[in-house]
Amino acid sequence: MLKTTRILIALLCAGIIFSACSQKTKKTQNVKHKKNSYGIVADTFEVVSGKVKAGQTVTDLLAPYADYSLIHKMREASRGIFSLRSIKVGNTYNIYLNKDSLNTPKYFVYDEDMINYVVFEFGDSIKVTKGEKEKYVELKVAESRIVNSLYETLDKKNLSVDLAIKLSDIYAWQIDFFRIQPSDSFKVYYETIYVDSQYVGTGKILAARFFHRGTEFNAFYFEGEKEAGYYDEEGNSLRKAFLKAPLKFSRISSRYSSRRLHPILGRVKAHLGTDYAAPIGTPIMSVGDGVVIAAGYTRGNGNYVKIKHNSVYTTQYLHMSRFAKGIRKGVYVKQGQVIGYVGKTGLATGPHVCFRFWKNGRQVDPFREKIPPSKGISEENRAKFDSLKIAYLNALDPGAI
């Protein structure tokens, strides 16, 4: 009887163990392999990761695992999608190798930046695709009084300098960023972007308020089917016919004047332009859409470009070191497009661009001109804009509305 009981207990234990093992095996079989940021199940491969070093090419990176013929096929497959020559020092790459005796490559992934990447998938043919890592957006509010400059203020507040560039783009038609004063201030409601819990940059500014020389400038981002951009509280577009200046950040070294002692000729004469001092090579932008009516060289102007914007306005940019690619007489340029680079050609004592502005064929001071606004919010989108504006105002000043 005792022997029989022991046998039953043994069988029962064995059954429990077998059941547990079966459940464990079943659970293991049901495990789903997760895809990584590139959409690849990484744990099914041997992964070689690294950063591109100085002098390295794609051939160097893949040499231990593939012959030159594969590189040639990659180059052919990626035409019009990605150039193998464009890989940059410091950027990340990953090689996914099959877990076989040959360690043959299945994927080559190159990070163009922290968000965008290129995947080469090897098989009977090579498939090349571009992708973006999944982004997480967090909304934040930042504000400050200006100290010396917008860049310096943001740096002291540990805020991204991207905000300075984006604010200067938004208010390029309202605020002269060369004349910002310490009494000016700003407040912004904006996106911050994260990938894999790592901060990668500033996204869109959704709303902003800038106090400049005692005047308040509000900006609200709105996007509809036929319109997208920044508008004031009345729904008027902040985008005017012309930018305030042909350079993003610099300083005015000489203003429009009917009488000025010429620094080279040594005599008093009219200076019918505005000089912006900047380092050689600084990009010069067209302040508005238009057609290039002259792009050449004269002894006084040096390399210059002249643009006719419409039947009323014409602008000119002097003393360039060189022209931007494709800039020549007859080409159409867009507002903000780079047309040349700062230099000191012609009668110039130092690197700068002399910006000249014509109205109805007469040179005028652009700072005294009232430039007409662009098209505002359409009536069909008015209610939607007003609703969004209230939400943005609440974000800038919680509880104020």
C-alpha positions in Angstrom: 0.0 0.0 0.0 2.8 2.4 1.0 4.6 1.5 -2.2 1.5 2.2 -4.3 1.1 5.6 -2.6 4.7 6.6 -3.4 4.2 5.7 -7.0 1.1 7.8 -7.3 2.8 10.8 -5.7 5.8 10.4 -8.1 3.5 10.3 -11.1 1.5 13.3 -9.8 4.8 15.3 -9.4 5.9 14.2 -12.8 2.6 15.4 -14.2 2.9 18.8 -12.6 6.5 19.2 -13.9 5.5 18.1 -17.4 2.6 20.5 -17.3 4.8 23.4 -16.2 7.4 22.5 -18.9 4.6 22.3 -21.5 3.3 25.7 -20.5 6.8 27.2 -20.5 7.4 25.8 -24.0 4.1 27.0 -25.2 4.7 30.5 -23.8 8.1 30.6 -25.4 6.6 29.6 -28.8 4.0 32.4 -28.5 6.6 35.2 -27.9 6.3 37.9 -30.6 9.6 39.5 -31.6 9.3 43.3 -31.5 10.4 45.5 -34.3 12.8 48.3 -33.6 12.8 51.9 -34.7 13.6 50.9 -38.3 10.9 48.2 -38.5 13.4 45.4 -38.2 13.2 42.4 -35.8 16.7 43.0 -34.5 17.0 40.0 -32.2 16.8 37.6 -35.1 20.1 39.0 -36.5 23.7 39.6 -35.5 23.9 43.4 -35.4 27.0 45.4 -36.0 26.6 49.1 -35.1 28.9 52.1 -35.2 29.5 55.7 -36.3 31.1 56.7 -39.6 34.7 57.6 -39.1 36.7 60.2 -41.1 37.6 58.8 -44.6 35.2 55.8 -44.3 32.8 54.9 -47.2 30.0 52.4 -47.4 32.4 50.0 -49.1 34.7 50.2 -46.0 31.8 49.5 -43.6 30.5 46.5 -45.5 33.9 45.1 -46.7 34.1 42.4 -43.9 30.7 41.0 -44.9 30.3 41.6 -48.7 32.2 42.0 -51.9 32.4 45.0 -54.2 29.7 43.7 -56.5 27.1 44.2 -53.7 28.2 47.8 -53.3 27.8 48.3 -57.0 24.3 46.9 -56.8 23.5 49.2 -53.9 24.7 52.2 -55.8 22.5 51.2 -58.8 19.4 50.5 -56.6 19.6 53.7 -54.7 19.8 56.1 -57.7 17.4 59.0 -57.2 16.8 57.9 -53.6 20.0 58.2 -51.7 23.7 58.8 -52.7 26.2 56.4 -51.1 28.7 59.3 -51.2 26.6 61.4 -48.9 27.3 59.5 -45.7 28.7 61.9 -43.0 31.3 61.5 -40.3 29.7 60.8 -37.0 26.4 59.5 -38.3 25.2 56.1 -37.0 24.9 52.9 -39.1 23.7 49.4 -38.4 24.5 46.2 -40.3 22.1 43.2 -39.7 23.8 39.9 -40.4 22.0 36.6 -40.9 22.8 34.1 -38.1 24.4 31.6 -40.5 27.9 30.4 -41.0 28.6 33.1 -43.6 27.2 36.1 -41.7 25.7 37.4 -44.9 24.2 40.9 -44.6 20.4 41.2 -44.7 20.0 45.0 -44.0 22.2 48.0 -44.0 20.7 51.0 -42.2 22.2 54.5 -42.2 20.9 57.4 -40.1 20.8 60.6 -42.1 20.0 62.4 -38.8 18.3 61.6 -35.5 14.9 61.2 -37.3 15.4 60.2 -40.9 17.1 57.0 -42.1 17.7 54.8 -45.2 17.3 51.0 -45.3 19.0 48.7 -47.8 17.4 45.3 -47.8 19.4 42.5 -49.5 17.8 39.6 -51.2 17.4 38.5 -54.8 17.4 42.2 -55.5 18.1 45.2 -53.3 15.3 47.2 -51.9 16.0 50.8 -50.8 13.6 52.7 -48.6 13.6 55.9 -46.6 11.9 56.3 -43.3 11.3 58.3 -40.2 11.6 57.1 -36.6 8.4 57.5 -34.6 8.4 60.9 -33.0 6.9 62.0 -29.7 5.8 65.7 -29.5 5.6 67.6 -26.2 4.1 71.1 -26.0 6.0 73.7 -24.0 5.8 77.4 -23.1 8.9 79.6 -22.8 9.3 83.3 -22.1 12.0 85.8 -21.4 13.1 89.4 -21.5 15.8 90.0 -24.1 19.4 90.3 -22.8 21.8 91.7 -25.4 20.5 89.4 -28.2 17.9 86.8 -28.8 20.5 84.1 -29.2 22.2 85.0 -25.9 18.9 85.1 -24.1 17.9 81.6 -25.2 21.3 80.3 -24.4 21.2 81.6 -20.8 17.7 80.1 -20.4 19.0 76.7 -21.7 16.5 76.9 -24.6 17.2 75.7 -28.1 18.6 78.4 -30.4 16.2 76.9 -33.0 13.6 79.1 -31.4 15.6 82.2 -32.4 15.7 81.1 -36.1 12.0 80.2 -36.1 11.0 83.4 -34.3 13.0 85.4 -36.8 11.3 83.6 -39.7 7.8 84.2 -38.2 8.4 87.9 -37.5 10.7 88.7 -40.5 8.0 91.0 -41.9 7.2 92.9 -38.6 10.3 93.0 -36.5 13.8 94.3 -37.4 15.9 91.8 -35.6 19.0 94.0 -36.1 17.3 96.6 -33.8 16.1 94.4 -30.9 16.5 96.1 -27.6 17.1 94.8 -24.0 13.5 95.9 -23.1 12.0 93.6 -25.7 10.5 90.3 -24.6 8.9 87.2 -26.0 6.6 84.2 -25.1 6.2 81.1 -27.2 4.0 78.0 -27.2 5.9 75.4 -29.2 6.6 71.7 -30.0 9.6 69.8 -28.7 10.4 66.6 -30.5 11.7 63.4 -29.0 12.8 60.0 -30.6 13.4 57.1 -28.3 13.0 59.4 -25.3 15.9 61.6 -26.6 15.4 65.2 -27.5 16.0 65.8 -31.2 14.9 69.4 -31.8 12.3 72.1 -31.8 9.1 71.5 -33.8 6.6 74.1 -34.9 5.9 77.3 -33.0 2.1 77.2 -32.5 1.7 80.6 -31.0 4.0 83.5 -30.0 3.9 87.0 -28.5 6.8 89.4 -29.1 7.0 92.8 -27.4 9.3 95.0 -29.6 9.8 98.7 -29.0 6.6 99.0 -27.0 4.4 97.2 -29.5 2.9 93.8 -29.1 3.0 91.3 -32.0 1.0 88.1 -31.8 1.4 85.2 -34.1 -0.9 82.1 -34.4 -0.2 79.2 -36.6 -3.2 78.0 -38.7 -3.3 75.4 -41.5 -6.4 74.9 -43.7 -7.0 73.3 -47.1 -5.9 76.4 -49.0 -3.8 78.3 -46.5 -1.1 77.7 -44.0 1.1 80.1 -42.0 1.1 82.6 -39.2 -1.6 85.2 -38.6 -2.3 88.0 -36.1 -5.3 88.2 -33.8 -7.4 89.7 -36.5 -6.6 86.9 -39.0 -4.2 89.0 -41.1 -1.2 87.2 -42.5 2.1 88.1 -40.9 3.7 87.4 -44.3 4.2 90.7 -46.0 5.3 91.4 -49.6 8.9 91.8 -48.5 11.3 90.6 -45.8 12.6 93.3 -43.4 16.2 92.5 -44.4 18.2 90.4 -46.9 20.2 88.7 -44.1 19.0 86.7 -41.2 21.3 88.0 -38.5 23.9 90.8 -38.8 24.1 94.5 -38.1 23.3 97.7 -40.0 26.6 99.4 -40.6 25.3 102.3 -42.7 21.8 103.6 -43.3 20.0 105.3 -46.2 21.2 108.9 -46.4 21.1 111.8 -48.8 24.5 113.0 -47.6 27.3 110.6 -46.4 31.1 110.8 -46.6 32.1 108.0 -48.9 34.7 105.9 -47.1 36.7 105.3 -50.3 36.0 108.3 -52.6 36.5 110.7 -49.6 33.7 113.0 -50.6 30.1 113.6 -49.5 27.5 112.0 -51.7 24.1 110.3 -51.3 24.0 106.8 -50.0 20.7 105.5 -51.2 21.0 102.1 -49.7 21.3 100.2 -46.3 24.6 98.4 -45.6 24.5 95.2 -43.6 27.9 94.1 -42.2 28.4 90.3 -42.1 31.2 87.8 -42.6 32.2 86.9 -46.1 30.1 84.0 -47.4 27.0 84.9 -45.4 23.9 84.0 -47.5 22.0 86.9 -49.0 18.3 86.4 -49.6 15.8 88.0 -52.0 13.4 90.0 -49.9 10.5 89.1 -52.2 9.3 87.1 -55.2 10.5 88.4 -58.5 12.5 88.2 -61.7 16.3 88.8 -61.8 16.8 91.7 -64.3 20.5 92.0 -63.8 23.3 89.8 -62.3 26.8 91.1 -63.1 29.8 93.2 -62.1 30.6 96.9 -62.2 33.5 98.8 -60.7 31.4 100.5 -58.0 28.8 97.8 -57.2 31.1 94.8 -57.5 29.1 91.6 -58.0 25.4 92.6 -57.8 21.9 91.3 -58.4 18.9 93.4 -59.2 15.3 92.0 -58.9 12.0 93.3 -60.2 9.2 92.3 -57.9 6.2 93.9 -59.7 5.3 97.1 -61.5 6.1 99.1 -58.4 9.0 97.6 -56.5 12.6 96.7 -57.4 15.5 95.7 -55.1 19.3 95.5 -55.6 22.1 93.7 -53.7 25.7 94.8 -54.0 29.3 93.8 -53.3 28.7 90.0 -53.3 31.6 87.6 -53.2 29.8 85.3 -55.6 26.3 84.5 -57.0 24.2 81.6 -55.8 23.9 78.7 -58.2 21.5 79.4 -61.1 21.2 83.1 -60.4 21.3 84.9 -63.7 19.3 87.4 -65.7 15.7 86.2 -66.5 15.3 83.6 -63.7 12.5 83.8 -61.2 13.3 83.8 -57.5 11.2 83.2 -54.4 11.1 85.2 -51.2 13.8 84.0 -48.9 15.8 82.3 -51.7 19.6 82.7 -51.5 20.8 84.7 -54.4 24.4 85.3 -53.5 26.9 85.6 -50.6 28.4 88.5 -48.7 31.7 89.9 -50.0 33.6 93.1 -50.5 33.8 93.4 -54.3 33.7 96.8 -55.9 34.0 100.0 -53.8 33.7 98.4 -50.4 36.0 98.8 -47.4 34.8 95.6 -45.7 32.5 92.6 -46.1 28.8 93.7 -46.3 25.8 93.8 -48.6 24.4 97.2 -49.7 20.7 96.8 -50.1 18.8 99.2 -52.4 15.1 99.6 -52.7 13.1 101.2 -55.6 9.5 102.3 -55.6 8.1 103.4 -59.0 11.6 103.9 -60.3 12.9 106.0 -57.4 15.2 104.9 -54.7 13.6 105.1 -51.3 14.3 104.1 -47.7 12.7 100.7 -47.1 12.3 101.4 -43.4 9.9 104.2 -44.2 7.8 102.3 -46.6 4.5 100.8 -45.5 4.4 97.4 -47.2 1.0 95.9 -47.9 0.0 92.7 -46.1 -0.6 89.3 -47.8 -3.9 87.5 -47.9 -5.5 86.7 -44.5 -7.8 84.0 -43.2 -10.6 83.1 -45.6 -14.2 83.6 -44.4 -14.8 79.8 -44.6 -12.0 79.2 -42.1 -12.7 82.2 -39.8 -14.7 80.3 -37.1 -12.1 77.5 -37.0 -9.2 80.1 -36.7 -11.0 82.0 -33.9 -11.5 78.8 -32.0 -7.9 77.8 -32.4 -6.7 81.3 -31.5 -8.6 81.1 -28.1 -7.0 77.8 -27.4 -3.5 79.2 -28.1 -4.1 82.3 -26.0 -5.1 80.0 -23.1 -1.9 78.1 -23.6 0.2 81.3 -23.5 -1.7 82.7 -20.5 -3.6 80.0 -18.7 -6.9 81.3 -17.2 -6.6 84.7 -18.9 -9.6 84.0 -21.1 
